[in-house]
Amino acid sequence: MEYFLQQKLLEDKNFKRYFNENTNYIKYLNRDPEYYKVFMREMKERYKERTTDKLNDAINTIDIVSSIIDTLK
């Protein structure tokens, strides 16, 4: 595996955790460093770190706050 991939995996705790849970990625990343993009996409999907997930969480939080305010009125 290339050095920059190893550094990326060790720097981010979510990358490291997902990598440890799915060790089959060792084979793919050793063969093709471009597979890192697939790894990153799947990790973000699993831990809900995509932009759409963050927007949905923000909308849900706003809905909860507005319902609490409506209840207090």
PQR file with spaces between the fields and no chain letter, atoms N, CA, C, O and H, PARSE charges and radii, in Angstrom:
ATOM       1  N    MET     1       0.849   -1.171    0.000 -0.4000 1.5000
ATOM       2  CA   MET     1       0.000    0.000    0.000 -0.0000 2.0000
ATOM       3  C    MET     1       0.895    1.234    0.000  0.5500 1.7000
ATOM       4  O    MET     1       1.947    1.260    0.638 -0.5500 1.4000
ATOM       5  N    GLU     2       0.459    2.241   -0.720 -0.4000 1.5000
ATOM       6  CA   GLU     2       1.271    3.439   -0.814 -0.0000 2.0000
ATOM       7  C    GLU     2       1.293    4.195    0.511  0.5500 1.7000
ATOM       8  O    GLU     2       0.371    4.113    1.322 -0.5500 1.4000
ATOM       9  H    GLU     2      -0.396    2.220   -1.239  0.4000 1.0000
ATOM      10  N    TYR     3       2.368    4.922    0.689 -0.4000 1.5000
ATOM      11  CA   TYR     3       2.600    5.610    1.965 -0.0000 2.0000
ATOM      12  C    TYR     3       1.509    6.630    2.286  0.5500 1.7000
ATOM      13  O    TYR     3       1.059    6.714    3.428 -0.5500 1.4000
ATOM      14  H    TYR     3       3.117    4.988    0.030  0.4000 1.0000
ATOM      15  N    PHE     4       1.077    7.413    1.280 -0.4000 1.5000
ATOM      16  CA   PHE     4       0.075    8.442    1.565 -0.0000 2.0000
ATOM      17  C    PHE     4      -1.251    7.815    1.995  0.5500 1.7000
ATOM      18  O    PHE     4      -1.981    8.406    2.791 -0.5500 1.4000
ATOM      19  H    PHE     4       1.443    7.345    0.352  0.4000 1.0000
ATOM      20  N    LEU     5      -1.572    6.617    1.475 -0.4000 1.5000
ATOM      21  CA   LEU     5      -2.787    5.924    1.910 -0.0000 2.0000
ATOM      22  C    LEU     5      -2.675    5.494    3.368  0.5500 1.7000
ATOM      23  O    LEU     5      -3.625    5.623    4.139 -0.5500 1.4000
ATOM      24  H    LEU     5      -0.978    6.137    0.828  0.4000 1.0000
ATOM      25  N    GLN     6      -1.523    4.991    3.729 -0.4000 1.5000
ATOM      26  CA   GLN     6      -1.314    4.589    5.117 -0.0000 2.0000
ATOM      27  C    GLN     6      -1.451    5.775    6.056  0.5500 1.7000
ATOM      28  O    GLN     6      -2.045    5.657    7.128 -0.5500 1.4000
ATOM      29  H    GLN     6      -0.751    4.886    3.103  0.4000 1.0000
ATOM      30  N    GLN     7      -0.907    6.909    5.661 -0.4000 1.5000
ATOM      31  CA   GLN     7      -1.000    8.113    6.490 -0.0000 2.0000
ATOM      32  C    GLN     7      -2.446    8.571    6.623  0.5500 1.7000
ATOM      33  O    GLN     7      -2.880    8.942    7.714 -0.5500 1.4000
ATOM      34  H    GLN     7      -0.425    7.004    4.790  0.4000 1.0000
ATOM      35  N    LYS     8      -3.191    8.550    5.534 -0.4000 1.5000
ATOM      36  CA   LYS     8      -4.599    8.948    5.565 -0.0000 2.0000
ATOM      37  C    LYS     8      -5.391    8.044    6.494  0.5500 1.7000
ATOM      38  O    LYS     8      -6.233    8.513    7.260 -0.5500 1.4000
ATOM      39  H    LYS     8      -2.839    8.249    4.648  0.4000 1.0000
ATOM      40  N    LEU     9      -5.118    6.748    6.425 -0.4000 1.5000
ATOM      41  CA   LEU     9      -5.854    5.795    7.254 -0.0000 2.0000
ATOM      42  C    LEU     9      -5.537    5.972    8.735  0.5500 1.7000
ATOM      43  O    LEU     9      -6.407    5.776    9.584 -0.5500 1.4000
ATOM      44  H    LEU     9      -4.434    6.367    5.803  0.4000 1.0000
ATOM      45  N    LEU    10      -4.323    6.334    9.042 -0.4000 1.5000
ATOM      46  CA   LEU    10      -3.935    6.492   10.437 -0.0000 2.0000
ATOM      47  C    LEU    10      -4.348    7.846   11.019  0.5500 1.7000
ATOM      48  O    LEU    10      -4.514    7.967   12.232 -0.5500 1.4000
ATOM      49  H    LEU    10      -3.616    6.493    8.353  0.4000 1.0000
ATOM      50  N    GLU    11      -4.513    8.854   10.178 -0.4000 1.5000
ATOM      51  CA   GLU    11      -4.847   10.188   10.664 -0.0000 2.0000
ATOM      52  C    GLU    11      -6.287   10.302   11.139  0.5500 1.7000
ATOM      53  O    GLU    11      -6.548   10.926   12.168 -0.5500 1.4000
ATOM      54  H    GLU    11      -4.377    8.755    9.192  0.4000 1.0000
ATOM      55  N    ASP    12      -7.218    9.718   10.415 -0.4000 1.5000
ATOM      56  CA   ASP    12      -8.632    9.869   10.722 -0.0000 2.0000
ATOM      57  C    ASP    12      -9.137    8.642   11.473  0.5500 1.7000
ATOM      58  O    ASP    12      -8.948    7.511   11.025 -0.5500 1.4000
ATOM      59  H    ASP    12      -7.006    9.212    9.579  0.4000 1.0000
ATOM      60  N    LYS    13      -9.775    8.867   12.611 -0.4000 1.5000
ATOM      61  CA   LYS    13     -10.219    7.745   13.434 -0.0000 2.0000
ATOM      62  C    LYS    13     -11.331    6.953   12.761  0.5500 1.7000
ATOM      63  O    LYS    13     -11.403    5.736   12.933 -0.5500 1.4000
ATOM      64  H    LYS    13      -9.929    9.786   12.975  0.4000 1.0000
ATOM      65  N    ASN    14     -12.213    7.624   11.985 -0.4000 1.5000
ATOM      66  CA   ASN    14     -13.275    6.893   11.292 -0.0000 2.0000
ATOM      67  C    ASN    14     -12.718    6.028   10.178  0.5500 1.7000
ATOM      68  O    ASN    14     -13.163    4.897    9.983 -0.5500 1.4000
ATOM      69  H    ASN    14     -12.154    8.612   11.845  0.4000 1.0000
ATOM      70  N    PHE    15     -11.745    6.554    9.445 -0.4000 1.5000
ATOM      71  CA   PHE    15     -11.100    5.748    8.414 -0.0000 2.0000
ATOM      72  C    PHE    15     -10.463    4.517    9.044  0.5500 1.7000
ATOM      73  O    PHE    15     -10.625    3.400    8.553 -0.5500 1.4000
ATOM      74  H    PHE    15     -11.383    7.473    9.604  0.4000 1.0000
ATOM      75  N    LYS    16      -9.754    4.727   10.110 -0.4000 1.5000
ATOM      76  CA   LYS    16      -9.052    3.626   10.770 -0.0000 2.0000
ATOM      77  C    LYS    16     -10.042    2.588   11.298  0.5500 1.7000
ATOM      78  O    LYS    16      -9.818    1.386   11.156 -0.5500 1.4000
ATOM      79  H    LYS    16      -9.622    5.634   10.510  0.4000 1.0000
ATOM      80  N    ARG    17     -11.129    3.051   11.902 -0.4000 1.5000
ATOM      81  CA   ARG    17     -12.135    2.141   12.454 -0.0000 2.0000
ATOM      82  C    ARG    17     -12.802    1.335   11.341  0.5500 1.7000
ATOM      83  O    ARG    17     -12.962    0.121   11.461 -0.5500 1.4000
ATOM      84  H    ARG    17     -11.311    4.028   12.017  0.4000 1.0000
ATOM      85  N    TYR    18     -13.189    2.012   10.259 -0.4000 1.5000
ATOM      86  CA   TYR    18     -13.834    1.311    9.151 -0.0000 2.0000
ATOM      87  C    TYR    18     -12.865    0.333    8.491  0.5500 1.7000
ATOM      88  O    TYR    18     -13.257   -0.761    8.087 -0.5500 1.4000
ATOM      89  H    TYR    18     -13.059    2.999   10.162  0.4000 1.0000
ATOM      90  N    PHE    19     -11.627    0.726    8.388 -0.4000 1.5000
ATOM      91  CA   PHE    19     -10.605   -0.147    7.808 -0.0000 2.0000
ATOM      92  C    PHE    19     -10.407   -1.392    8.670  0.5500 1.7000
ATOM      93  O    PHE    19     -10.270   -2.495    8.141 -0.5500 1.4000
ATOM      94  H    PHE    19     -11.309    1.615    8.717  0.4000 1.0000
ATOM      95  N    ASN    20     -10.392   -1.225    9.985 -0.4000 1.5000
ATOM      96  CA   ASN    20     -10.239   -2.375   10.871 -0.0000 2.0000
ATOM      97  C    ASN    20     -11.457   -3.287   10.839  0.5500 1.7000
ATOM      98  O    ASN    20     -11.325   -4.500   11.002 -0.5500 1.4000
ATOM      99  H    ASN    20     -10.504   -0.329   10.415  0.4000 1.0000
ATOM     100  N    GLU    21     -12.632   -2.721   10.632 -0.4000 1.5000
ATOM     101  CA   GLU    21     -13.843   -3.535   10.557 -0.0000 2.0000
ATOM     102  C    GLU    21     -13.951   -4.268    9.226  0.5500 1.7000
ATOM     103  O    GLU    21     -14.568   -5.330    9.154 -0.5500 1.4000
ATOM     104  H    GLU    21     -12.739   -1.735   10.500  0.4000 1.0000
ATOM     105  N    ASN    22     -13.366   -3.720    8.188 -0.4000 1.5000
ATOM     106  CA   ASN    22     -13.459   -4.294    6.838 -0.0000 2.0000
ATOM     107  C    ASN    22     -12.052   -4.497    6.279  0.5500 1.7000
ATOM     108  O    ASN    22     -11.589   -3.733    5.432 -0.5500 1.4000
ATOM     109  H    ASN    22     -12.865   -2.857    8.247  0.4000 1.0000
ATOM     110  N    THR    23     -11.408   -5.502    6.751 -0.4000 1.5000
ATOM     111  CA   THR    23     -10.012   -5.729    6.388 -0.0000 2.0000
ATOM     112  C    THR    23      -9.826   -6.187    4.945  0.5500 1.7000
ATOM     113  O    THR    23      -8.698   -6.240    4.455 -0.5500 1.4000
ATOM     114  H    THR    23     -11.784   -6.123    7.439  0.4000 1.0000
ATOM     115  N    ASN    24     -10.911   -6.516    4.266 -0.4000 1.5000
ATOM     116  CA   ASN    24     -10.780   -6.915    2.865 -0.0000 2.0000
ATOM     117  C    ASN    24     -10.287   -5.768    1.990  0.5500 1.7000
ATOM     118  O    ASN    24      -9.835   -6.001    0.869 -0.5500 1.4000
ATOM     119  H    ASN    24     -11.827   -6.473    4.665  0.4000 1.0000
ATOM     120  N    TYR    25     -10.366   -4.541    2.480 -0.4000 1.5000
ATOM     121  CA   TYR    25      -9.882   -3.401    1.713 -0.0000 2.0000
ATOM     122  C    TYR    25      -8.365   -3.390    1.567  0.5500 1.7000
ATOM     123  O    TYR    25      -7.839   -2.717    0.680 -0.5500 1.4000
ATOM     124  H    TYR    25     -10.734   -4.352    3.390  0.4000 1.0000
ATOM     125  N    ILE    26      -7.662   -4.112    2.407 -0.4000 1.5000
ATOM     126  CA   ILE    26      -6.202   -4.182    2.288 -0.0000 2.0000
ATOM     127  C    ILE    26      -5.824   -4.684    0.895  0.5500 1.7000
ATOM     128  O    ILE    26      -4.956   -4.123    0.228 -0.5500 1.4000
ATOM     129  H    ILE    26      -8.089   -4.658    3.127  0.4000 1.0000
ATOM     130  N    LYS    27      -6.481   -5.729    0.486 -0.4000 1.5000
ATOM     131  CA   LYS    27      -6.197   -6.326   -0.826 -0.0000 2.0000
ATOM     132  C    LYS    27      -6.470   -5.331   -1.955  0.5500 1.7000
ATOM     133  O    LYS    27      -5.650   -5.163   -2.858 -0.5500 1.4000
ATOM     134  H    LYS    27      -7.186   -6.185    1.028  0.4000 1.0000
ATOM     135  N    TYR    28      -7.615   -4.683   -1.895 -0.4000 1.5000
ATOM     136  CA   TYR    28      -7.986   -3.749   -2.970 -0.0000 2.0000
ATOM     137  C    TYR    28      -7.084   -2.522   -2.998  0.5500 1.7000
ATOM     138  O    TYR    28      -6.694   -2.064   -4.072 -0.5500 1.4000
ATOM     139  H    TYR    28      -8.281   -4.819   -1.162  0.4000 1.0000
ATOM     140  N    LEU    29      -6.756   -1.995   -1.844 -0.4000 1.5000
ATOM     141  CA   LEU    29      -5.914   -0.800   -1.793 -0.0000 2.0000
ATOM     142  C    LEU    29      -4.469   -1.109   -2.170  0.5500 1.7000
ATOM     143  O    LEU    29      -3.774   -0.247   -2.707 -0.5500 1.4000
ATOM     144  H    LEU    29      -7.073   -2.367   -0.972  0.4000 1.0000
ATOM     145  N    ASN    30      -4.020   -2.306   -1.902 -0.4000 1.5000
ATOM     146  CA   ASN    30      -2.671   -2.697   -2.329 -0.0000 2.0000
ATOM     147  C    ASN    30      -2.590   -2.820   -3.841  0.5500 1.7000
ATOM     148  O    ASN    30      -1.573   -2.477   -4.442 -0.5500 1.4000
ATOM     149  H    ASN    30      -4.585   -3.006   -1.466  0.4000 1.0000
ATOM     150  N    ARG    31      -3.646   -3.303   -4.449 -0.4000 1.5000
ATOM     151  CA   ARG    31      -3.642   -3.501   -5.894 -0.0000 2.0000
ATOM     152  C    ARG    31      -3.850   -2.204   -6.661  0.5500 1.7000
ATOM     153  O    ARG    31      -3.220   -1.974   -7.694 -0.5500 1.4000
ATOM     154  H    ARG    31      -4.473   -3.581   -3.960  0.4000 1.0000
ATOM     155  N    ASP    32      -4.740   -1.357   -6.147 -0.4000 1.5000
ATOM     156  CA   ASP    32      -5.090   -0.144   -6.883 -0.0000 2.0000
ATOM     157  C    ASP    32      -5.342    1.006   -5.903  0.5500 1.7000
ATOM     158  O    ASP    32      -6.360    1.010   -5.211 -0.5500 1.4000
ATOM     159  H    ASP    32      -5.252   -1.544   -5.308  0.4000 1.0000
ATOM     160  N    PRO    33      -4.435    1.973   -5.836 -0.5600 1.5000
ATOM     161  CA   PRO    33      -4.619    3.108   -4.920  0.2800 2.0000
ATOM     162  C    PRO    33      -5.855    3.947   -5.245  0.5500 1.7000
ATOM     163  O    PRO    33      -6.358    4.662   -4.378 -0.5500 1.4000
ATOM     164  N    GLU    34      -6.344    3.870   -6.471 -0.4000 1.5000
ATOM     165  CA   GLU    34      -7.550    4.610   -6.838 -0.0000 2.0000
ATOM     166  C    GLU    34      -8.787    4.066   -6.122  0.5500 1.7000
ATOM     167  O    GLU    34      -9.813    4.743   -6.062 -0.5500 1.4000
ATOM     168  H    GLU    34      -5.935    3.289   -7.175  0.4000 1.0000
ATOM     169  N    TYR    35      -8.700    2.869   -5.589 -0.4000 1.5000
ATOM     170  CA   TYR    35      -9.812    2.275   -4.842 -0.0000 2.0000
ATOM     171  C    TYR    35     -10.068    3.034   -3.546  0.5500 1.7000
ATOM     172  O    TYR    35     -11.085    2.824   -2.885 -0.5500 1.4000
ATOM     173  H    TYR    35      -7.867    2.319   -5.638  0.4000 1.0000
ATOM     174  N    TYR    36      -9.147    3.908   -3.191 -0.4000 1.5000
ATOM     175  CA   TYR    36      -9.307    4.743   -1.996 -0.0000 2.0000
ATOM     176  C    TYR    36     -10.582    5.577   -2.073  0.5500 1.7000
ATOM     177  O    TYR    36     -11.237    5.801   -1.055 -0.5500 1.4000
ATOM     178  H    TYR    36      -8.321    4.078   -3.728  0.4000 1.0000
ATOM     179  N    LYS    37     -10.935    6.033   -3.259 -0.4000 1.5000
ATOM     180  CA   LYS    37     -12.152    6.826   -3.431 -0.0000 2.0000
ATOM     181  C    LYS    37     -13.390    6.001   -3.097  0.5500 1.7000
ATOM     182  O    LYS    37     -14.323    6.501   -2.468 -0.5500 1.4000
ATOM     183  H    LYS    37     -10.403    5.851   -4.086  0.4000 1.0000
ATOM     184  N    VAL    38     -13.397    4.750   -3.512 -0.4000 1.5000
ATOM     185  CA   VAL    38     -14.511    3.851   -3.207 -0.0000 2.0000
ATOM     186  C    VAL    38     -14.552    3.589   -1.708  0.5500 1.7000
ATOM     187  O    VAL    38     -15.617    3.615   -1.092 -0.5500 1.4000
ATOM     188  H    VAL    38     -12.639    4.344   -4.023  0.4000 1.0000
ATOM     189  N    PHE    39     -13.399    3.342   -1.135 -0.4000 1.5000
ATOM     190  CA   PHE    39     -13.308    3.120    0.314 -0.0000 2.0000
ATOM     191  C    PHE    39     -13.844    4.315    1.078  0.5500 1.7000
ATOM     192  O    PHE    39     -14.610    4.155    2.028 -0.5500 1.4000
ATOM     193  H    PHE    39     -12.533    3.321   -1.635  0.4000 1.0000
ATOM     194  N    MET    40     -13.450    5.503    0.675 -0.4000 1.5000
ATOM     195  CA   MET    40     -13.866    6.723    1.353 -0.0000 2.0000
ATOM     196  C    MET    40     -15.373    6.930    1.212  0.5500 1.7000
ATOM     197  O    MET    40     -16.041    7.300    2.177 -0.5500 1.4000
ATOM     198  H    MET    40     -12.828    5.634   -0.097  0.4000 1.0000
ATOM     199  N    ARG    41     -15.904    6.696    0.029 -0.4000 1.5000
ATOM     200  CA   ARG    41     -17.334    6.868   -0.204 -0.0000 2.0000
ATOM     201  C    ARG    41     -18.151    5.901    0.657  0.5500 1.7000
ATOM     202  O    ARG    41     -19.153    6.292    1.256 -0.5500 1.4000
ATOM     203  H    ARG    41     -15.361    6.395   -0.756  0.4000 1.0000
ATOM     204  N    GLU    42     -17.723    4.652    0.713 -0.4000 1.5000
ATOM     205  CA   GLU    42     -18.442    3.659    1.506 -0.0000 2.0000
ATOM     206  C    GLU    42     -18.334    3.942    2.996  0.5500 1.7000
ATOM     207  O    GLU    42     -19.288    3.719    3.742 -0.5500 1.4000
ATOM     208  H    GLU    42     -16.909    4.335    0.227  0.4000 1.0000
ATOM     209  N    MET    43     -17.177    4.432    3.437 -0.4000 1.5000
ATOM     210  CA   MET    43     -17.004    4.780    4.843 -0.0000 2.0000
ATOM     211  C    MET    43     -17.919    5.938    5.224  0.5500 1.7000
ATOM     212  O    MET    43     -18.555    5.904    6.278 -0.5500 1.4000
ATOM     213  H    MET    43     -16.402    4.614    2.831  0.4000 1.0000
ATOM     214  N    LYS    44     -17.989    6.952    4.385 -0.4000 1.5000
ATOM     215  CA   LYS    44     -18.841    8.098    4.668 -0.0000 2.0000
ATOM     216  C    LYS    44     -20.314    7.701    4.666  0.5500 1.7000
ATOM     217  O    LYS    44     -21.109    8.224    5.447 -0.5500 1.4000
ATOM     218  H    LYS    44     -17.472    6.980    3.530  0.4000 1.0000
ATOM     219  N    GLU    45     -20.663    6.782    3.791 -0.4000 1.5000
ATOM     220  CA   GLU    45     -22.037    6.296    3.750 -0.0000 2.0000
ATOM     221  C    GLU    45     -22.371    5.518    5.022  0.5500 1.7000
ATOM     222  O    GLU    45     -23.457    5.668    5.582 -0.5500 1.4000
ATOM     223  H    GLU    45     -20.017    6.356    3.157  0.4000 1.0000
ATOM     224  N    ARG    46     -21.445    4.700    5.465 -0.4000 1.5000
ATOM     225  CA   ARG    46     -21.661    3.871    6.662 -0.0000 2.0000
ATOM     226  C    ARG    46     -21.804    4.711    7.931  0.5500 1.7000
ATOM     227  O    ARG    46     -22.679    4.451    8.757 -0.5500 1.4000
ATOM     228  H    ARG    46     -20.563    4.578    5.010  0.4000 1.0000
ATOM     229  N    TYR    47     -20.940    5.722    8.083 -0.4000 1.5000
ATOM     230  CA   TYR    47     -20.939    6.546    9.295 -0.0000 2.0000
ATOM     231  C    TYR    47     -21.730    7.838    9.132  0.5500 1.7000
ATOM     232  O    TYR    47     -21.662    8.727    9.981 -0.5500 1.4000
ATOM     233  H    TYR    47     -20.229    5.933    7.412  0.4000 1.0000
ATOM     234  N    LYS    48     -22.482    7.938    8.033 -0.4000 1.5000
ATOM     235  CA   LYS    48     -23.366    9.081    7.773 -0.0000 2.0000
ATOM     236  C    LYS    48     -22.624   10.408    7.854  0.5500 1.7000
ATOM     237  O    LYS    48     -23.008   11.304    8.605 -0.5500 1.4000
ATOM     238  H    LYS    48     -22.537    7.216    7.343  0.4000 1.0000
ATOM     239  N    GLU    49     -21.572   10.518    7.083 -0.4000 1.5000
ATOM     240  CA   GLU    49     -20.774   11.736    7.030 -0.0000 2.0000
ATOM     241  C    GLU    49     -20.898   12.450    5.684  0.5500 1.7000
ATOM     242  O    GLU    49     -20.149   13.382    5.393 -0.5500 1.4000
ATOM     243  H    GLU    49     -21.260    9.789    6.473  0.4000 1.0000
ATOM     244  N    ARG    50     -21.855   11.999    4.868 -0.4000 1.5000
ATOM     245  CA   ARG    50     -22.061   12.671    3.587 -0.0000 2.0000
ATOM     246  C    ARG    50     -22.749   14.006    3.826  0.5500 1.7000
ATOM     247  O    ARG    50     -23.348   14.222    4.880 -0.5500 1.4000
ATOM     248  H    ARG    50     -22.463   11.242    5.104  0.4000 1.0000
ATOM     249  N    THR    51     -22.665   14.891    2.859 -0.4000 1.5000
ATOM     250  CA   THR    51     -23.286   16.208    2.972 -0.0000 2.0000
ATOM     251  C    THR    51     -24.794   16.076    3.124  0.5500 1.7000
ATOM     252  O    THR    51     -25.400   16.806    3.908 -0.5500 1.4000
ATOM     253  H    THR    51     -22.178   14.716    2.003  0.4000 1.0000
ATOM     254  N    THR    52     -25.399   15.168    2.395 -0.4000 1.5000
ATOM     255  CA   THR    52     -26.848   14.991    2.495 -0.0000 2.0000
ATOM     256  C    THR    52     -27.254   14.506    3.881  0.5500 1.7000
ATOM     257  O    THR    52     -28.294   14.912    4.401 -0.5500 1.4000
ATOM     258  H    THR    52     -24.906   14.575    1.758  0.4000 1.0000
ATOM     259  N    ASP    53     -26.444   13.645    4.480 -0.4000 1.5000
ATOM     260  CA   ASP    53     -26.734   13.176    5.837 -0.0000 2.0000
ATOM     261  C    ASP    53     -26.660   14.323    6.835  0.5500 1.7000
ATOM     262  O    ASP    53     -27.495   14.428    7.733 -0.5500 1.4000
ATOM     263  H    ASP    53     -25.600   13.315    4.058  0.4000 1.0000
ATOM     264  N    LYS    54     -25.668   15.170    6.675 -0.4000 1.5000
ATOM     265  CA   LYS    54     -25.512   16.307    7.585 -0.0000 2.0000
ATOM     266  C    LYS    54     -26.669   17.281    7.433  0.5500 1.7000
ATOM     267  O    LYS    54     -27.152   17.822    8.428 -0.5500 1.4000
ATOM     268  H    LYS    54     -24.990   15.084    5.946  0.4000 1.0000
ATOM     269  N    LEU    55     -27.126   17.517    6.192 -0.4000 1.5000
ATOM     270  CA   LEU    55     -28.273   18.397    5.976 -0.0000 2.0000
ATOM     271  C    LEU    55     -29.544   17.810    6.584  0.5500 1.7000
ATOM     272  O    LEU    55     -30.336   18.536    7.185 -0.5500 1.4000
ATOM     273  H    LEU    55     -26.733   17.078    5.384  0.4000 1.0000
ATOM     274  N    ASN    56     -29.741   16.510    6.433 -0.4000 1.5000
ATOM     275  CA   ASN    56     -30.906   15.865    7.026 -0.0000 2.0000
ATOM     276  C    ASN    56     -30.885   15.967    8.547  0.5500 1.7000
ATOM     277  O    ASN    56     -31.924   16.196    9.167 -0.5500 1.4000
ATOM     278  H    ASN    56     -29.097   15.921    5.945  0.4000 1.0000
ATOM     279  N    ASP    57     -29.715   15.800    9.150 -0.4000 1.5000
ATOM     280  CA   ASP    57     -29.599   15.938   10.603 -0.0000 2.0000
ATOM     281  C    ASP    57     -29.925   17.363   11.045  0.5500 1.7000
ATOM     282  O    ASP    57     -30.587   17.561   12.064 -0.5500 1.4000
ATOM     283  H    ASP    57     -28.871   15.614    8.646  0.4000 1.0000
ATOM     284  N    ALA    58     -29.465   18.350   10.286 -0.4000 1.5000
ATOM     285  CA   ALA    58     -29.749   19.747   10.623 -0.0000 2.0000
ATOM     286  C    ALA    58     -31.243   20.036   10.503  0.5500 1.7000
ATOM     287  O    ALA    58     -31.812   20.716   11.358 -0.5500 1.4000
ATOM     288  H    ALA    58     -28.928   18.189    9.458  0.4000 1.0000
ATOM     289  N    ILE    59     -31.879   19.530    9.458 -0.4000 1.5000
ATOM     290  CA   ILE    59     -33.318   19.728    9.281 -0.0000 2.0000
ATOM     291  C    ILE    59     -34.096   19.054   10.402  0.5500 1.7000
ATOM     292  O    ILE    59     -35.062   19.620   10.914 -0.5500 1.4000
ATOM     293  H    ILE    59     -31.417   18.978    8.763  0.4000 1.0000
ATOM     294  N    ASN    60     -33.685   17.858   10.786 -0.4000 1.5000
ATOM     295  CA   ASN    60     -34.353   17.161   11.891 -0.0000 2.0000
ATOM     296  C    ASN    60     -34.206   17.934   13.195  0.5500 1.7000
ATOM     297  O    ASN    60     -35.153   18.016   13.976 -0.5500 1.4000
ATOM     298  H    ASN    60     -32.900   17.399   10.370  0.4000 1.0000
ATOM     299  N    THR    61     -33.042   18.493   13.433 -0.4000 1.5000
ATOM     300  CA   THR    61     -32.818   19.277   14.648 -0.0000 2.0000
ATOM     301  C    THR    61     -33.693   20.521   14.658  0.5500 1.7000
ATOM     302  O    THR    61     -34.267   20.872   15.689 -0.5500 1.4000
ATOM     303  H    THR    61     -32.272   18.426   12.798  0.4000 1.0000
ATOM     304  N    ILE    62     -33.797   21.180   13.526 -0.4000 1.5000
ATOM     305  CA   ILE    62     -34.650   22.369   13.421 -0.0000 2.0000
ATOM     306  C    ILE    62     -36.113   21.990   13.651  0.5500 1.7000
ATOM     307  O    ILE    62     -36.840   22.724   14.320 -0.5500 1.4000
ATOM     308  H    ILE    62     -33.331   20.895   12.688  0.4000 1.0000
ATOM     309  N    ASP    63     -36.552   20.857   13.107 -0.4000 1.5000
ATOM     310  CA   ASP    63     -37.923   20.402   13.312 -0.0000 2.0000
ATOM     311  C    ASP    63     -38.203   20.118   14.787  0.5500 1.7000
ATOM     312  O    ASP    63     -39.271   20.455   15.298 -0.5500 1.4000
ATOM     313  H    ASP    63     -35.961   20.261   12.563  0.4000 1.0000
ATOM     314  N    ILE    64     -37.254   19.505   15.458 -0.4000 1.5000
ATOM     315  CA   ILE    64     -37.420   19.205   16.879 -0.0000 2.0000
ATOM     316  C    ILE    64     -37.510   20.486   17.687  0.5500 1.7000
ATOM     317  O    ILE    64     -38.372   20.615   18.557 -0.5500 1.4000
ATOM     318  H    ILE    64     -36.386   19.231   15.043  0.4000 1.0000
ATOM     319  N    VAL    65     -36.631   21.427   17.409 -0.4000 1.5000
ATOM     320  CA   VAL    65     -36.636   22.697   18.139 -0.0000 2.0000
ATOM     321  C    VAL    65     -37.944   23.446   17.893  0.5500 1.7000
ATOM     322  O    VAL    65     -38.524   23.999   18.828 -0.5500 1.4000
ATOM     323  H    VAL    65     -35.931   21.323   16.703  0.4000 1.0000
ATOM     324  N    SER    66     -38.408   23.470   16.661 -0.4000 1.5000
ATOM     325  CA   SER    66     -39.656   24.186   16.370 -0.0000 2.0000
ATOM     326  C    SER    66     -40.855   23.507   17.024  0.5500 1.7000
ATOM     327  O    SER    66     -41.778   24.192   17.466 -0.5500 1.4000
ATOM     328  H    SER    66     -37.937   23.022   15.902  0.4000 1.0000
ATOM     329  N    SER    67     -40.861   22.174   17.095 -0.4000 1.5000
ATOM     330  CA   SER    67     -41.964   21.485   17.766 -0.0000 2.0000
ATOM     331  C    SER    67     -41.939   21.732   19.274  0.5500 1.7000
ATOM     332  O    SER    67     -42.994   21.823   19.902 -0.5500 1.4000
ATOM     333  H    SER    67     -40.112   21.618   16.736  0.4000 1.0000
ATOM     334  N    ILE    68     -40.765   21.839   19.850 -0.4000 1.5000
ATOM     335  CA   ILE    68     -40.649   22.163   21.281 -0.0000 2.0000
ATOM     336  C    ILE    68     -41.163   23.574   21.541  0.5500 1.7000
ATOM     337  O    ILE    68     -41.882   23.813   22.511 -0.5500 1.4000
ATOM     338  H    ILE    68     -39.908   21.765   19.340  0.4000 1.0000
ATOM     339  N    ILE    69     -40.792   24.497   20.677 -0.4000 1.5000
ATOM     340  CA   ILE    69     -41.258   25.883   20.823 -0.0000 2.0000
ATOM     341  C    ILE    69     -42.777   25.959   20.675  0.5500 1.7000
ATOM     342  O    ILE    69     -43.435   26.685   21.422 -0.5500 1.4000
ATOM     343  H    ILE    69     -40.207   24.303   19.889  0.4000 1.0000
ATOM     344  N    ASP    70     -43.338   25.220   19.721 -0.4000 1.5000
ATOM     345  CA   ASP    70     -44.793   25.200   19.540 -0.0000 2.0000
ATOM     346  C    ASP    70     -45.493   24.601   20.768  0.5500 1.7000
ATOM     347  O    ASP    70     -46.572   25.054   21.150 -0.5500 1.4000
ATOM     348  H    ASP    70     -42.804   24.630   19.115  0.4000 1.0000
ATOM     349  N    THR    71     -44.893   23.605   21.369 -0.4000 1.5000
ATOM     350  CA   THR    71     -45.476   22.995   22.563 -0.0000 2.0000
ATOM     351  C    THR    71     -45.459   23.946   23.740  0.5500 1.7000
ATOM     352  O    THR    71     -46.389   23.939   24.547 -0.5500 1.4000
ATOM     353  H    THR    71     -44.017   23.237   21.059  0.4000 1.0000
ATOM     354  N    LEU    72     -44.426   24.764   23.860 -0.4000 1.5000
ATOM     355  CA   LEU    72     -44.306   25.690   24.972 -0.0000 2.0000
ATOM     356  C    LEU    72     -45.255   26.870   24.850  0.5500 1.7000
ATOM     357  O    LEU    72     -45.515   27.541   25.849 -0.5500 1.4000
ATOM     358  H    LEU    72     -43.671   24.769   23.205  0.4000 1.0000
ATOM     359  N    LYS    73     -45.782   27.149   23.662 -0.4000 1.5000
ATOM     360  CA   LYS    73     -46.676   28.295   23.469 -0.0000 2.0000
ATOM     361  C    LYS    73     -48.017   28.081   24.063  0.5500 1.7000
ATOM     362  O    LYS    73     -48.876   28.958   23.980 -0.5500 1.4000
ATOM     363  H    LYS    73     -45.571   26.605   22.850  0.4000 1.0000
